[in-house]
Amino acid sequence: MKIYTRKGDDGTTGLWYGGRVPKSGGRPEAYGAVDEAASALGLCRAACGPDDKEVHDDILRIQEELFVLGAELATAPEAAHRLEPGVSKVTQEMIDRLEQDIDRYMERVHLPPKFVIPGGTELSARLDVARTAVRRAERRVVDLGTGGLPLTYLNRASDAVYAIARHTDESDPQLFGGRS
């Protein structure tokens, strides 16, 4: 199976359900940033240890949902009616799950009264890099002028990744063992 089509050699890319746009256009910038965020989360998931099953599974679900979001962003607005909720279109239930994740992790975390400097643990540092990638994707969606559920999803996803990062900081007894 060949993965190249040569169709993009002119600097354009195809959208789902038809149409071509410049690769540097707002829509490819937005779904490209979402793809980058999903890849950054893959590095996080790969760094999970045997005791990190909950974190691993939550990261995997967010990655899968980012692909749903990417599909929505890769579809021309006039074809949006063809998208399937939860498969190629973001749903409120996806956002609700993220809010539950945020609450679940944050009830276990004691944040310091200052900004958190990334790097408490390797996993939390990777999660902070992934969080910044999600925030970039959020900015690209704002630039695209697409509000609604895609924008809300990215906002909650970055908060969820932050909450998971803080949880992984606190689960390292060497990092927080001597703090009061």
URMOJO-V773314 format. One record per residue. N is the residue number from 1. RES is the residue in one letter. PSI is psi as a letter, one per 30 degrees, with the letter a starting at -180 (NA if undefined). OMEGA is omega as a letter, one per 40 degrees, with the letter a starting at -180 (none if undefined). D_FIRST is the distance of its C-alpha to the first C-alpha in Angstrom with 1 decimal. Layout:
n = <N,N>
res = <RES,RES>
psi = <PSI,PSI>
omega = <OMEGA,OMEGA>
d_first = <D_FIRST,D_FIRST>
This chain:
n = <1,2,3,4,5,6,7,8,9,10,11,12,13,14,15,16,17,18,19,20,21,22,23,24,25,26,27,28,29,30,31,32,33,34,35,36,37,38,39,40,41,42,43,44,45,46,47,48,49,50,51,52,53,54,55,56,57,58,59,60,61,62,63,64,65,66,67,68,69,70,71,72,73,74,75,76,77,78,79,80,81,82,83,84,85,86,87,88,89,90,91,92,93,94,95,96,97,98,99,100,101,102,103,104,105,106,107,108,109,110,111,112,113,114,115,116,117,118,119,120,121,122,123,124,125,126,127,128,129,130,131,132,133,134,135,136,137,138,139,140,141,142,143,144,145,146,147,148,149,150,151,152,153,154,155,156,157,158,159,160,161,162,163,164,165,166,167,168,169,170,171,172,173,174,175,176,177,178,179,180>
res = <M,K,I,Y,T,R,K,G,D,D,G,T,T,G,L,W,Y,G,G,R,V,P,K,S,G,G,R,P,E,A,Y,G,A,V,D,E,A,A,S,A,L,G,L,C,R,A,A,C,G,P,D,D,K,E,V,H,D,D,I,L,R,I,Q,E,E,L,F,V,L,G,A,E,L,A,T,A,P,E,A,A,H,R,L,E,P,G,V,S,K,V,T,Q,E,M,I,D,R,L,E,Q,D,I,D,R,Y,M,E,R,V,H,L,P,P,K,F,V,I,P,G,G,T,E,L,S,A,R,L,D,V,A,R,T,A,V,R,R,A,E,R,R,V,V,D,L,G,T,G,G,L,P,L,T,Y,L,N,R,A,S,D,A,V,Y,A,I,A,R,H,T,D,E,S,D,P,Q,L,F,G,G,R,S>
psi = <k,k,f,k,f,f,f,g,f,g,g,l,l,k,l,k,g,l,k,k,l,k,f,g,l,e,e,e,e,e,f,e,e,e,e,e,e,e,e,e,f,e,e,e,e,f,f,k,a,f,g,h,e,e,e,e,e,e,e,e,e,e,e,e,e,e,e,e,e,e,e,e,f,g,k,k,e,f,g,f,f,f,l,k,k,f,e,g,k,k,l,e,e,e,e,e,e,e,e,e,e,e,e,e,e,f,f,f,k,j,k,l,h,l,k,k,k,k,g,e,l,e,e,e,e,e,e,e,e,e,e,e,e,e,e,e,e,e,e,e,e,e,e,f,g,j,b,b,e,e,e,e,e,e,e,e,e,e,e,e,e,e,e,e,e,e,e,f,e,f,f,j,f,e,e,f,e,g,l,NA>
omega = <i,i,i,a,a,a,a,a,i,i,i,i,a,i,i,i,i,i,i,i,i,i,i,a,a,a,i,i,a,a,i,i,i,i,i,i,i,i,i,i,i,i,i,a,i,a,i,i,a,a,a,a,i,i,i,a,i,i,i,i,i,i,i,a,i,i,i,i,i,i,i,a,a,a,i,a,a,i,a,a,a,a,a,a,i,i,i,a,a,i,i,i,i,i,i,i,i,i,i,i,a,a,a,a,a,i,i,a,i,a,i,a,i,i,i,i,a,i,i,i,i,a,i,i,i,i,i,i,i,i,i,i,i,i,i,i,i,i,i,i,i,i,a,a,i,i,i,a,i,i,i,i,a,i,i,i,i,i,i,i,i,a,i,i,i,i,a,i,a,i,i,a,i,a,a,a,a,a,i,none>
d_first = <0.0,3.8,6.5,9.2,10.9,14.2,16.2,17.6,19.0,22.2,22.8,22.0,19.7,19.1,21.0,20.4,22.0,22.1,23.8,23.0,25.1,25.6,23.6,27.0,28.4,29.9,27.2,24.3,26.9,27.8,24.4,23.4,26.6,25.8,22.5,24.5,27.0,24.6,23.3,26.9,27.7,25.0,27.0,30.0,28.6,27.6,31.2,32.7,34.9,35.8,38.5,36.3,34.7,36.1,34.9,31.4,31.1,32.5,30.1,27.1,28.4,29.0,25.4,24.2,26.8,25.8,22.3,24.4,26.5,23.5,22.3,25.9,26.2,23.0,24.5,27.0,30.5,31.0,28.1,29.3,30.9,27.4,26.8,27.4,29.9,28.6,24.9,24.5,28.1,30.5,33.5,37.0,36.4,33.8,36.5,39.1,37.2,36.9,40.6,41.3,39.3,41.2,44.5,43.7,42.8,45.6,48.3,47.7,47.8,50.9,50.0,52.2,54.3,52.3,48.8,46.6,45.4,41.8,41.5,43.5,40.8,37.4,35.8,38.1,37.4,33.6,34.3,36.5,33.8,31.5,34.4,34.8,31.1,31.7,34.9,33.1,30.7,33.9,35.4,32.3,32.7,36.4,35.7,33.5,36.5,34.8,37.3,37.6,35.5,32.6,35.3,37.3,34.3,33.6,37.3,37.6,34.4,35.9,39.2,37.5,35.7,39.2,40.9,38.4,38.9,42.7,42.5,40.6,43.3,46.1,44.5,45.1,48.7,49.2,48.4,50.7,53.0,55.8,55.7,58.0>
